[in-house]
């Protein structure tokens, strides 16, 4: 078979060829339009992050109760906590509960219930005299509670609980059943499983803190309650205090500062939509008028995930913690005091000592008592570390999160499926229109419609005896463009309008890949030149470039988008809005028959883009349709994304809102098809069929069962091009 490259030499075409398409300006070739696209989107998003800081001003101070509820939601602190009648002493003959006793205090190992099957664990310092205050002291994630117990704490006269945080080590980021070991930090390991389900490692740990608050506030004698935290503990302390006004004062070090660089920090700090409403200043303002002390020291030295050890998969997301300048911290605190004026919040430098901080966060009489008895330069009290505690903490959250797979499916059934009117297609479409908006706004994240004129540019790039192929570029937003390859059959007659099939490549792909008919090439194996083959059959085909190419270069786009309440598909849908608008204007296009057909990440696109953009008249998902939520979350599937390097793949709260069957319902009543290879490692036939059965049932209930089908073929992750081509022929001709 001649390759596309050889066939470019053929002459005698039936269609008069031009240097560019009519109505377009000349397109200057680029060495790498893909890299230019990703870089342009990056610049666009950095401006959006800066703009979000400005836009937040209109929301503050606002309704503080509403701010608190929204913060609870986006950090996943949504599950009801268990009652905590008492802190449970934990110990046995090998590791007794009483760890140490001094002249002034006893030190115990404790735990307490938080959620079903989930406990907080840590250290209790119990003064021998009636306590003068109560303190929850949160260490950094990499610091065991035992390592911060010193004479200063033991002599303070305060009743102190020091919880354990999930660490940044990777020892338990494993799946023994499938012999999977990774370098994913424990915090990211829990993040990966919980994010898709509307939960978060931050929310889980805030819940553990608030359980202790529940216990402390239930004591017969009410005392000032301080939450203090270092590094990651500072992050948890500020979120807990922002949410719960029962906390009387807050002291953090090693955390506070501007949050616009959130996207570059460890991924377990990624909070969807955070920067739309919150920044460092806004988070702090939620503590007002309670005292807040911020000390500019103790930032954790995190330069990335742990190095992969022998036998570990190196799949952890990049991310660093960088100490902000004192000037930027003070500027952020100035913003805080503009929202909530007063001297309730103070920044303390490294040189300032405990006396100034204690005087700020406690009432004067309590501060005097604490400082009178405290040994200013307390030395560490040597305590044995519980060797199994970290694993227990990781596994408890893992088990809790895995159970949510059942709960979230029940939520989708109750909220999405049961209310569907199935008596007529018209009633169904009327009902699902707002659901489509909810999906676009709340799950995908909606950007404003494209703001620039399309300004199409094109050039002829290749031709065969049957097809002429043009490269096309369209403007979308400042620095953001759409780009792809358009194939016109040469037997197209003047004035004739034909159906269009948008042929979408997968991860790390290019538009040219879906036209490449060189059977020895890497691109041919998955794509089988399906855009070229369809054009040879008489369709117009267009292969857009979706910007999931460039590994970390594109994956960090998702990191920049998520804090804005957006996803990579927020940008991609904007590009496809412009593509559809341009295609519908072309004299050779039948605007009512523009179909979508994508493989792999292109199949992921086939679920999301037509679910939102109804100008696509049908959709074919190849090599991707799945019980998607389970694939993203489950520890029972060897191909689960918790075991792979795609750290951009999780979509906030999708498990509680829209799985693939629900997305297909948003495509209905338009024709929808799944192409599934039995040997395709992205899923299993059982789970693919489980999810598709819901789609089949819906179409049958609407009495349009002929509009949906699934083709199984004995093959791998590839375009099969048999049943799908017949499906296109049926619905486009």
C-alpha positions as CSV (number, residue, x, y, z in Angstrom):
1,X,0.0,0.0,0.0
2,X,1.3,3.5,-0.9
3,X,1.9,5.6,2.1
4,X,0.3,9.1,2.4
5,X,3.7,10.6,1.9
6,X,4.2,8.8,-1.4
7,X,0.6,9.5,-2.5
8,X,1.3,13.2,-2.2
9,X,3.1,12.9,-5.5
10,X,0.0,11.9,-7.4
11,X,-1.3,14.3,-10.0
12,X,-4.5,14.7,-12.0
13,X,-6.8,15.5,-9.1
14,X,-10.5,16.0,-9.7
15,X,-10.7,19.0,-7.3
16,X,-8.8,22.1,-8.3
17,X,-6.2,22.6,-5.6
18,X,-5.5,26.0,-4.0
19,X,-2.7,27.1,-1.7
20,X,-5.4,27.7,1.0
21,X,-9.1,27.3,1.4
22,X,-11.4,29.9,0.1
23,X,-12.2,32.6,2.7
24,X,-9.1,32.0,4.7
25,X,-5.8,33.8,4.9
26,X,-2.5,32.1,4.2
27,X,-1.2,30.0,7.1
28,X,2.5,30.3,8.0
29,X,3.9,26.9,8.8
30,X,5.2,26.1,12.3
31,X,7.8,23.7,13.5
32,X,5.4,22.7,16.3
33,X,1.9,24.1,16.5
34,X,1.2,21.7,19.4
35,X,3.9,23.2,21.6
36,X,2.8,26.7,20.6
37,X,-0.8,25.8,21.6
38,X,0.2,24.5,25.0
39,X,2.4,27.5,25.7
40,X,-0.3,29.9,24.6
41,X,-2.9,28.3,26.9
42,X,-0.4,28.5,29.7
43,X,0.0,32.3,29.3
44,X,-3.8,32.6,29.1
45,X,-4.2,30.7,32.3
46,X,-1.6,32.6,34.3
47,X,-3.5,35.8,33.4
48,X,-6.7,34.1,34.5
49,X,-5.2,33.3,37.8
50,X,-4.1,36.9,38.3
51,X,-7.5,38.1,37.3
52,X,-9.2,35.8,39.8
53,X,-7.4,37.6,42.6
54,X,-8.9,40.8,41.4
55,X,-12.4,39.3,40.8
56,X,-12.5,37.9,44.3
57,X,-12.6,41.4,45.8
58,X,-16.3,41.7,44.9
59,X,-17.2,38.6,47.0
60,X,-15.6,39.8,50.3
61,X,-16.4,40.0,53.1
62,X,-19.8,38.7,51.9
63,X,-21.8,36.0,53.6
64,X,-19.4,34.3,55.9
65,X,-21.6,31.3,56.5
66,X,-21.9,30.8,52.8
67,X,-18.1,31.1,52.4
68,X,-17.7,28.4,55.2
69,X,-20.1,26.0,53.5
70,X,-18.4,26.4,50.2
71,X,-15.0,25.9,51.6
72,X,-16.2,22.7,53.4
73,X,-17.6,21.5,50.0
74,X,-14.5,22.1,47.9
75,X,-12.1,20.4,50.4
76,X,-14.5,17.5,50.8
77,X,-15.3,17.9,54.5
78,X,-18.9,16.8,53.9
79,X,-19.3,13.6,55.7
80,X,-21.0,13.6,59.2
81,X,-18.5,13.0,62.0
82,X,-19.0,10.3,64.6
83,X,-19.6,11.3,68.2
84,X,-16.5,11.4,70.3
85,X,-17.3,10.6,73.9
86,X,-13.6,10.4,74.9
87,X,-10.1,10.2,73.6
88,X,-9.2,6.5,73.7
89,X,-5.9,5.5,75.2
90,X,-4.0,3.2,72.8
91,X,-1.4,0.8,74.0
92,X,-0.3,-2.7,74.8
93,X,2.5,-4.3,76.7
94,X,5.0,-3.5,74.0
95,X,3.8,0.1,73.5
96,X,2.0,1.3,76.6
97,X,-0.5,4.1,76.3
98,X,1.4,6.2,78.9
99,X,4.5,7.2,77.0
100,X,6.1,9.5,79.6
101,X,5.5,11.3,82.8
102,X,7.1,14.5,83.9
103,X,6.7,16.7,87.0
104,X,4.0,18.7,85.3
105,X,2.3,16.4,82.8
106,X,1.5,12.9,81.6
107,X,1.9,12.0,77.9
108,X,-0.4,9.4,76.3
109,X,-0.9,7.8,73.0
110,X,-4.5,8.3,71.9
111,X,-7.0,7.8,69.1
112,X,-10.6,9.0,68.5
113,X,-13.4,8.2,66.0
114,X,-13.9,10.5,63.1
115,X,-15.8,8.8,60.2
116,X,-17.0,5.2,59.8
117,X,-13.8,3.2,60.1
118,X,-11.6,6.3,60.3
119,X,-9.8,7.4,63.4
120,X,-7.5,10.2,64.3
121,X,-4.4,9.2,66.2
122,X,-1.7,11.1,68.0
123,X,-0.4,12.3,71.4
124,X,-2.2,13.8,74.4
125,X,-0.3,15.9,76.8
126,X,-2.3,16.1,80.0
127,X,-1.2,18.6,82.6
128,X,-1.3,17.4,86.2
129,X,-2.9,20.7,87.3
130,X,-6.2,21.9,85.8
131,X,-5.3,23.1,82.3
132,X,-5.3,26.8,81.5
133,X,-6.1,26.3,77.8
134,X,-6.6,23.6,75.2
135,X,-4.4,23.3,72.1
136,X,-4.5,21.2,68.9
137,X,-1.0,21.2,67.6
138,X,-0.6,20.0,64.1
139,X,2.9,19.0,63.0
140,X,4.1,19.1,59.4
141,X,3.2,15.9,57.4
142,X,6.8,14.5,57.7
143,X,7.0,15.1,61.5
144,X,5.9,12.4,63.9
145,X,3.9,13.8,66.9
146,X,6.4,12.2,69.2
147,X,9.2,14.3,67.7
148,X,7.7,17.6,68.6
149,X,6.9,16.8,72.3
150,X,9.3,18.8,74.4
151,X,9.6,20.4,77.8
152,X,8.0,23.6,76.5
153,X,4.8,21.8,75.8
154,X,4.9,19.7,78.9
155,X,5.3,22.8,81.1
156,X,2.8,25.1,79.3
157,X,-0.1,24.1,81.5
158,X,-2.2,23.4,78.4
159,X,-4.0,20.3,77.5
160,X,-2.6,19.5,74.1
161,X,-3.6,17.0,71.4
162,X,-1.0,16.4,68.6
163,X,-2.6,14.5,65.7
164,X,-0.8,12.5,63.2
165,X,-0.9,13.7,59.6
166,X,-0.7,11.5,56.5
167,X,3.0,11.7,55.6
168,X,4.8,12.4,52.3
169,X,6.6,9.0,52.4
170,X,5.5,6.4,49.9
171,X,5.9,3.2,51.8
172,X,2.2,2.3,51.8
173,X,1.3,3.7,48.4
174,X,1.0,0.2,47.2
175,X,-1.5,-2.4,46.0
176,X,-0.2,-5.7,47.2
177,X,-2.9,-7.6,45.4
178,X,-1.5,-6.5,42.0
179,X,2.1,-6.2,43.3
180,X,2.1,-2.5,42.6
181,X,4.5,-0.2,44.4
182,X,4.8,3.5,43.6
183,X,6.7,6.6,44.7
184,X,3.4,8.4,45.2
185,X,3.5,10.2,48.6
186,X,0.8,9.0,51.0
187,X,-0.9,12.3,50.8
188,X,-1.2,12.1,47.0
189,X,-2.2,8.4,47.3
190,X,-5.3,9.4,49.2
191,X,-5.8,12.5,47.0
192,X,-5.9,10.3,43.9
193,X,-8.6,8.1,45.3
194,X,-10.8,10.8,46.9
195,X,-10.7,13.8,44.4
196,X,-13.1,12.1,41.9
197,X,-15.5,11.4,44.7
198,X,-15.8,14.9,46.0
199,X,-13.5,14.2,49.0
200,X,-9.9,15.4,49.7
201,X,-7.0,14.6,51.9
202,X,-7.4,18.2,53.3
203,X,-11.0,17.6,54.1
204,X,-10.3,14.3,55.8
205,X,-7.6,15.8,58.0
206,X,-9.7,18.9,58.8
207,X,-12.4,16.4,60.0
208,X,-9.9,14.8,62.3
209,X,-9.1,18.1,63.8
210,X,-12.7,19.1,64.2
211,X,-13.5,15.8,65.9
212,X,-11.0,16.9,68.6
213,X,-12.7,20.3,68.7
214,X,-16.0,18.5,69.3
215,X,-14.4,16.7,72.2
216,X,-12.8,19.7,73.7
217,X,-16.0,21.8,73.4
218,X,-17.9,19.0,75.1
219,X,-15.8,19.3,78.3
220,X,-17.5,20.7,81.4
221,X,-14.9,23.4,81.8
222,X,-14.6,25.7,78.8
223,X,-11.2,27.0,78.1
224,X,-9.6,29.0,75.2
225,X,-8.9,26.7,72.3
226,X,-5.9,27.3,70.1
227,X,-5.2,25.4,66.9
228,X,-1.6,25.6,65.9
229,X,0.2,24.1,62.9
230,X,3.5,23.9,61.2
231,X,3.9,23.4,57.4
232,X,1.1,21.1,56.2
233,X,-0.2,21.3,59.8
234,X,-0.5,25.0,59.3
235,X,-2.6,24.5,56.1
236,X,-4.9,22.1,58.0
237,X,-5.1,24.5,61.0
238,X,-6.1,27.5,58.8
239,X,-8.8,25.5,56.9
240,X,-10.2,24.1,60.2
241,X,-10.4,27.5,61.8
242,X,-11.8,29.1,58.7
243,X,-14.6,26.6,58.7
244,X,-15.3,26.3,62.5
245,X,-15.8,29.4,64.6
246,X,-15.6,27.4,67.8
247,X,-11.8,27.6,67.4
248,X,-10.8,30.6,69.5
249,X,-7.4,31.4,68.0
250,X,-4.9,30.2,65.4
251,X,-1.1,30.1,65.2
252,X,0.6,28.9,62.0
253,X,4.1,28.9,60.7
254,X,5.5,27.5,57.5
255,X,2.4,27.9,55.4
256,X,0.7,31.4,55.1
257,X,1.3,33.4,51.9
258,X,-0.2,34.1,48.5
259,X,-2.0,31.1,47.0
260,X,-1.7,32.0,43.3
261,X,1.2,29.6,43.0
262,X,-1.0,26.7,44.2
263,X,-0.7,24.9,40.9
264,X,3.1,24.4,41.4
265,X,2.8,22.9,44.9
266,X,2.3,19.2,45.7
267,X,-0.8,18.0,43.9
268,X,-2.5,17.0,47.2
269,X,-3.0,20.7,47.8
270,X,-5.0,21.1,44.6
271,X,-8.5,22.3,45.5
272,X,-11.0,22.7,42.7
273,X,-12.3,26.2,42.4
274,X,-10.3,27.5,45.4
275,X,-9.0,30.6,43.7
276,X,-12.4,31.7,42.4
277,X,-13.4,32.5,46.0
278,X,-10.3,32.2,48.2
279,X,-6.7,33.1,48.5
280,X,-4.4,33.3,51.5
281,X,-6.0,36.6,52.5
282,X,-9.5,35.4,52.2
283,X,-8.8,32.2,54.1
284,X,-7.3,34.2,56.9
285,X,-10.2,36.7,56.9
286,X,-12.6,33.9,57.7
287,X,-10.8,33.6,61.1
288,X,-11.5,37.2,62.0
289,X,-12.0,38.6,64.6
290,X,-10.4,35.7,66.4
291,X,-6.6,36.1,66.9
292,X,-4.4,34.8,64.1
293,X,-0.6,34.7,64.4
294,X,1.5,33.9,61.3
295,X,5.2,33.3,61.8
296,X,7.4,33.4,58.8
297,X,9.5,30.4,59.4
298,X,9.5,26.6,59.2
299,X,8.4,26.1,55.6
300,X,8.9,22.4,54.7
301,X,11.7,21.7,52.2
302,X,9.7,19.8,49.6
303,X,11.4,19.7,46.2
304,X,9.3,17.0,44.7
305,X,8.0,13.5,45.4
306,X,10.2,10.8,46.8
307,X,12.7,9.3,44.4
308,X,11.4,6.0,43.1
309,X,13.0,3.1,44.9
310,X,13.9,-0.2,43.2
311,X,10.6,-1.9,42.2
312,X,8.5,1.3,42.5
313,X,6.7,2.9,39.7
314,X,7.9,6.5,39.2
315,X,4.4,8.1,38.7
316,X,4.1,10.8,41.4
317,X,3.1,14.3,40.3
318,X,5.7,17.0,40.5
319,X,5.3,19.8,43.1
320,X,7.4,21.9,45.4
321,X,7.0,24.0,48.5
322,X,8.9,27.2,48.2
323,X,9.2,29.7,51.1
324,X,7.5,33.0,50.0
325,X,9.3,36.2,50.7
326,X,8.4,38.1,53.9
327,X,7.3,41.0,51.8
328,X,4.7,38.9,49.9
329,X,3.5,37.4,53.2
330,X,3.0,40.9,54.7
331,X,1.3,42.1,51.5
332,X,-1.1,39.1,51.7
333,X,-1.8,40.0,55.3
334,X,-2.5,43.6,54.3
335,X,-5.1,42.2,51.9
336,X,-6.5,40.2,54.8
337,X,-6.9,43.3,57.0
338,X,-8.6,45.2,54.1
339,X,-11.3,42.5,54.2
340,X,-11.5,42.3,58.0
341,X,-9.9,45.4,59.5
342,X,-8.2,45.3,62.9
343,X,-5.2,44.0,64.7
344,X,-6.6,40.5,65.2
345,X,-4.1,39.1,62.6
346,X,-0.3,39.6,62.9
347,X,2.8,38.5,61.0
348,X,5.7,37.6,63.2
349,X,9.2,37.4,61.9
350,X,11.7,34.6,62.5
351,X,13.4,36.7,65.2
352,X,10.3,37.2,67.2
353,X,9.8,34.7,70.0
354,X,7.2,32.7,71.8
355,X,6.3,35.5,74.2
356,X,4.9,37.8,71.5
357,X,3.0,35.0,69.8
358,X,1.4,33.7,73.1
359,X,0.4,37.2,74.1
360,X,-1.4,37.6,70.7
361,X,-3.3,34.4,70.5
362,X,-4.4,34.0,74.2
363,X,-6.3,36.3,76.6
364,X,-3.8,38.3,78.7
365,X,-4.4,36.3,81.9
366,X,-4.1,33.0,80.2
367,X,-0.9,34.1,78.3
368,X,0.6,35.2,81.6
369,X,-0.1,31.8,83.2
370,X,1.4,29.9,80.2
371,X,4.5,32.0,80.0
372,X,5.0,31.9,83.8
373,X,5.3,28.1,83.9
374,X,6.8,27.4,80.4
375,X,10.5,26.6,80.0
376,X,11.4,28.8,77.1
377,X,14.0,26.5,75.7
378,X,12.4,23.2,76.2
379,X,14.4,20.1,75.1
380,X,12.8,17.2,73.3
381,X,11.3,14.5,75.4
382,X,12.3,11.2,74.0
383,X,9.2,9.1,73.1
384,X,9.0,5.9,71.1
385,X,7.2,6.3,67.7
386,X,4.4,3.9,66.9
387,X,5.8,2.0,63.9
388,X,2.4,0.9,62.5
389,X,0.4,4.1,63.0
390,X,1.1,5.7,59.6
391,X,0.0,2.5,57.8
392,X,-3.2,2.4,59.8
393,X,-3.9,6.0,59.0
394,X,-3.4,5.5,55.3
395,X,-5.3,2.2,55.0
396,X,-8.3,3.5,57.0
397,X,-8.8,6.4,54.6
398,X,-8.2,4.1,51.6
399,X,-11.0,1.7,52.8
400,X,-13.3,4.6,53.6
401,X,-12.8,6.1,50.2
402,X,-13.2,2.8,48.3
403,X,-16.6,2.3,50.1
404,X,-17.7,5.6,48.6
405,X,-17.8,4.1,45.1
406,X,-21.0,2.4,46.1
407,X,-22.4,5.5,47.8
408,X,-21.6,7.8,44.9
409,X,-23.3,5.5,42.4
410,X,-26.4,5.6,44.6
411,X,-26.2,9.4,44.6
412,X,-26.1,9.5,40.8
413,X,-29.1,7.2,40.7
414,X,-31.1,9.3,43.0
415,X,-30.1,12.7,41.6
416,X,-29.8,12.0,37.9
417,X,-31.6,8.8,36.8
418,X,-34.7,8.6,39.0
419,X,-36.0,12.1,38.0
420,X,-35.6,11.5,34.2
421,X,-38.9,11.7,32.3
422,X,-38.9,8.8,29.9
423,X,-42.4,9.1,28.5
424,X,-41.2,11.1,25.5
425,X,-38.0,12.3,23.8
426,X,-39.2,15.9,24.1
427,X,-39.8,15.7,27.8
428,X,-36.4,14.0,28.2
429,X,-34.6,16.8,26.3
430,X,-36.3,19.5,28.2
431,X,-35.3,17.9,31.5
432,X,-31.7,17.2,30.5
433,X,-31.0,20.7,29.2
434,X,-30.3,22.1,32.7
435,X,-28.3,18.9,33.6
436,X,-26.1,19.7,30.6
437,X,-25.5,23.2,32.0
438,X,-24.7,21.7,35.4
439,X,-22.2,19.3,33.8
440,X,-20.5,22.1,31.9
441,X,-20.5,24.7,34.7
442,X,-19.8,22.5,37.8
443,X,-17.8,19.5,36.5
444,X,-16.1,20.6,33.3
445,X,-15.9,24.3,34.3
446,X,-17.2,26.8,31.8
447,X,-15.0,29.5,30.4
448,X,-16.5,32.5,28.6
449,X,-17.4,31.9,25.0
450,X,-14.5,32.5,22.5
451,X,-13.8,36.2,22.5
452,X,-11.8,36.6,19.3
453,X,-13.0,36.6,15.6
454,X,-12.3,33.3,14.1
455,X,-9.7,34.7,11.6
456,X,-9.2,31.4,9.7
457,X,-5.8,30.7,8.1
458,X,-5.0,27.6,6.1
459,X,-2.6,25.9,3.7
460,X,-2.5,22.8,1.6
461,X,-0.3,20.3,3.3
462,X,-0.9,17.0,1.4
463,X,-3.0,15.3,-1.2
464,X,-3.8,11.8,-2.4
465,X,-5.6,10.8,-5.6
466,X,-8.9,11.1,-3.7
467,X,-8.3,13.7,-0.9
468,X,-6.8,17.1,-0.4
469,X,-5.7,17.9,3.1
470,X,-5.4,21.4,4.5
471,X,-3.9,22.7,7.8
472,X,-6.3,25.2,9.5
473,X,-5.8,27.6,12.4
474,X,-8.5,29.6,14.2
475,X,-8.3,32.1,16.9
476,X,-10.2,31.5,20.2
477,X,-9.0,33.7,23.1
478,X,-5.9,35.8,23.4
479,X,-3.0,33.4,23.1
480,X,-5.4,30.5,22.5
481,X,-6.0,29.0,19.1
482,X,-7.6,26.0,17.5
483,X,-5.7,24.0,14.9
484,X,-6.3,20.9,12.9
485,X,-6.2,19.2,9.5
486,X,-9.2,19.3,7.1
487,X,-9.6,16.6,4.4
488,X,-11.8,17.4,1.4
489,X,-12.8,14.6,-1.0
490,X,-11.7,15.5,-4.5
491,X,-15.1,14.5,-6.0
492,X,-16.8,17.2,-4.0
493,X,-18.9,19.2,-6.5
494,X,-19.4,23.0,-6.4
495,X,-22.2,23.9,-4.1
496,X,-22.5,20.3,-2.7
497,X,-22.7,20.0,1.1
498,X,-21.5,16.9,2.9
499,X,-21.4,15.5,6.4
500,X,-18.3,16.1,8.5
501,X,-16.6,13.6,10.8
502,X,-14.4,15.3,13.5
503,X,-11.7,12.7,14.1
504,X,-10.0,13.1,17.4
505,X,-6.6,11.8,18.3
506,X,-5.5,10.5,21.7
507,X,-2.9,11.3,24.3
508,X,0.3,12.8,22.9
509,X,-1.2,12.6,19.4
510,X,-1.2,15.0,16.5
511,X,-3.8,15.7,13.7
512,X,-1.5,14.1,11.1
513,X,-1.5,10.8,13.1
514,X,-5.1,10.1,12.1
515,X,-4.3,10.5,8.4
516,X,-1.0,8.5,8.4
517,X,-1.5,5.3,6.4
518,X,2.1,4.1,6.6
519,X,1.5,0.7,8.2
520,X,5.0,0.6,9.6
521,X,4.5,3.9,11.5
522,X,3.8,4.2,15.2
523,X,0.6,6.2,14.5
524,X,-1.0,3.7,12.2
525,X,-1.3,1.0,14.8
526,X,-3.9,2.7,17.0
527,X,-5.5,5.1,14.4
528,X,-5.6,3.0,11.2
529,X,-5.6,6.3,9.2
530,X,-9.3,6.5,10.0
531,X,-9.7,10.2,9.1
532,X,-8.2,9.5,5.7
533,X,-10.3,6.3,5.2
534,X,-13.5,8.2,6.0
535,X,-12.5,11.0,3.6
536,X,-11.8,8.5,0.9
537,X,-15.4,7.3,1.4
538,X,-16.7,10.8,0.7
539,X,-17.0,12.4,4.1
540,X,-15.3,15.7,4.9
541,X,-13.1,15.0,7.9
542,X,-11.5,17.4,10.3
543,X,-8.8,16.3,12.9
544,X,-8.5,19.0,15.6
545,X,-5.5,19.1,17.9
546,X,-6.5,18.8,21.5
547,X,-3.7,20.1,23.8
548,X,-3.1,16.9,25.8
549,X,0.5,16.6,24.4
550,X,3.8,17.5,26.0
551,X,3.7,15.4,29.2
552,X,4.2,17.8,32.2
553,X,3.8,20.8,29.9
554,X,0.2,20.0,29.3
555,X,-0.5,18.3,32.7
556,X,0.4,21.5,34.5
557,X,-2.3,23.2,32.5
558,X,-4.8,21.1,34.5
559,X,-3.1,22.2,37.7
560,X,-3.5,25.8,36.7
561,X,-7.1,25.3,35.7
562,X,-8.4,23.3,38.7
563,X,-8.0,26.1,41.3
564,X,-10.0,28.3,38.9
565,X,-12.8,25.7,38.9
566,X,-11.9,24.6,35.4
567,X,-10.4,21.6,33.6
568,X,-8.5,21.0,30.4
569,X,-11.8,20.4,28.7
570,X,-12.9,24.0,29.6
571,X,-10.3,25.1,27.1
572,X,-10.9,22.3,24.6
573,X,-14.6,23.0,24.5
574,X,-13.9,26.6,23.7
575,X,-11.7,25.5,20.9
576,X,-14.4,23.2,19.6
577,X,-17.0,26.0,19.8
578,X,-14.8,27.9,17.4
579,X,-14.2,24.8,15.2
580,X,-17.9,24.1,14.9
581,X,-18.7,27.7,14.2
582,X,-16.2,27.8,11.4
583,X,-17.2,24.4,9.9
584,X,-20.9,25.3,9.8
585,X,-20.0,28.4,7.8
586,X,-18.2,26.5,5.0
587,X,-20.0,26.1,1.7
588,X,-19.1,22.4,1.5
589,X,-20.4,21.5,4.9
590,X,-23.8,20.1,5.9
591,X,-24.1,21.9,9.2
592,X,-26.8,19.5,10.6
593,X,-24.5,16.5,10.2
594,X,-21.2,17.1,12.0
595,X,-20.2,14.0,13.9
596,X,-17.5,13.3,16.5
597,X,-15.3,10.1,16.6
598,X,-12.4,9.8,19.0
599,X,-10.0,7.2,20.2
600,X,-8.5,7.0,23.7
601,X,-8.1,10.5,25.0
602,X,-10.1,11.3,21.9
603,X,-12.7,8.9,23.2
604,X,-12.6,10.8,26.5
605,X,-13.3,13.9,24.4
606,X,-16.1,12.1,22.7
607,X,-17.9,11.7,26.0
608,X,-17.4,15.3,27.2
609,X,-17.5,17.6,24.2
610,X,-20.7,16.4,22.5
611,X,-22.3,16.1,25.9
612,X,-22.0,19.9,26.1
613,X,-22.0,21.0,22.4
614,X,-25.2,19.9,20.8
615,X,-24.1,20.9,17.4
616,X,-22.3,17.5,17.2
617,X,-25.1,15.4,15.8
618,X,-23.6,12.0,17.0
619,X,-20.7,10.7,19.0
620,X,-18.5,7.6,18.8
621,X,-16.3,6.8,21.8
622,X,-13.5,4.3,20.9
623,X,-11.0,2.8,23.3
624,X,-12.2,4.8,26.3
625,X,-15.8,4.1,27.4
626,X,-15.6,2.7,30.9
627,X,-17.0,2.6,34.3
628,X,-14.9,5.8,34.5
629,X,-15.3,6.6,38.1
630,X,-14.2,3.1,39.1
631,X,-11.2,3.3,36.8
632,X,-10.1,6.6,38.3
633,X,-10.7,5.5,42.0
634,X,-10.7,1.8,42.4
635,X,-7.9,-0.1,44.1
636,X,-9.5,-3.3,42.7
637,X,-8.7,-2.7,39.0
638,X,-5.1,-3.2,37.9
639,X,-5.5,-0.6,35.2
640,X,-6.8,2.0,37.7
641,X,-5.3,5.5,37.3
642,X,-4.2,5.5,40.9
643,X,-1.4,3.2,39.6
644,X,-0.4,5.3,36.6
645,X,1.4,8.6,35.7
646,X,-1.7,10.5,34.4
647,X,-1.8,12.8,37.4
648,X,-4.1,15.3,35.5
649,X,-6.9,12.7,34.9
650,X,-9.1,13.2,38.0
651,X,-12.1,15.5,37.7
652,X,-13.4,16.9,40.9
653,X,-16.6,15.3,42.3
654,X,-17.5,13.5,39.0
655,X,-18.3,10.3,41.0
656,X,-21.2,12.1,42.7
657,X,-22.5,13.7,39.5
658,X,-21.7,12.3,36.1
659,X,-20.2,8.9,35.1
660,X,-20.0,7.9,31.5
661,X,-23.6,6.6,31.4
662,X,-24.7,10.0,32.6
663,X,-22.6,11.8,29.9
664,X,-24.1,9.5,27.3
665,X,-27.5,10.6,28.6
666,X,-26.5,14.2,27.9
667,X,-25.7,13.1,24.3
668,X,-29.1,11.4,23.9
669,X,-31.3,11.4,21.9
670,X,-28.5,11.9,19.4
671,X,-26.9,8.6,18.1
672,X,-24.1,7.3,20.3
673,X,-21.8,4.4,19.8
674,X,-19.0,2.6,21.7
675,X,-16.2,0.8,20.0
676,X,-14.5,-1.7,22.3
677,X,-11.6,-4.1,21.7
678,X,-11.7,-7.2,23.9
679,X,-7.9,-6.8,24.5
680,X,-8.0,-3.1,25.2
681,X,-6.2,-2.6,28.5
682,X,-8.0,0.6,29.4
683,X,-10.7,-1.4,30.9
684,X,-12.5,-4.8,31.1
685,X,-15.4,-5.9,29.0
686,X,-17.4,-6.6,32.2
687,X,-17.1,-3.0,33.5
688,X,-17.5,-1.4,30.0
689,X,-20.7,-3.5,29.5
690,X,-21.9,-2.7,33.0
691,X,-21.8,1.0,32.3
692,X,-23.1,0.7,28.7
693,X,-26.1,-1.3,29.9
694,X,-27.4,1.9,31.5
695,X,-27.1,3.7,28.2
696,X,-28.9,0.9,26.3
697,X,-31.7,0.9,28.9
698,X,-32.1,4.7,28.5
699,X,-32.3,4.6,24.7
700,X,-34.7,1.7,24.8
701,X,-36.9,3.4,27.4
702,X,-37.1,6.4,25.1
703,X,-38.0,4.0,22.2
704,X,-34.9,5.1,20.3
705,X,-32.9,1.9,20.9
706,X,-31.6,1.9,17.3
707,X,-29.6,5.0,18.0
708,X,-27.1,3.4,20.3
709,X,-24.9,0.4,20.0
710,X,-21.6,-1.1,21.2
711,X,-19.3,-3.0,18.9
712,X,-16.9,-5.5,20.5
713,X,-14.1,-6.7,18.4
714,X,-11.2,-9.1,19.0
715,X,-8.4,-6.5,19.2
716,X,-6.4,-4.1,21.3
717,X,-6.6,-0.3,21.9
718,X,-7.2,0.7,18.3
719,X,-9.7,2.0,15.8
720,X,-11.6,-1.0,14.3
721,X,-13.5,1.0,11.7
722,X,-16.1,-1.6,10.9
723,X,-19.3,-1.2,12.9
724,X,-18.5,2.5,13.5
725,X,-18.2,3.2,9.7
726,X,-21.5,1.5,9.2
727,X,-23.0,3.6,12.1
728,X,-21.7,6.8,10.5
729,X,-23.1,5.7,7.1
730,X,-26.5,5.1,8.6
731,X,-26.8,8.3,10.5
732,X,-25.0,10.8,8.2
733,X,-26.1,9.7,4.8
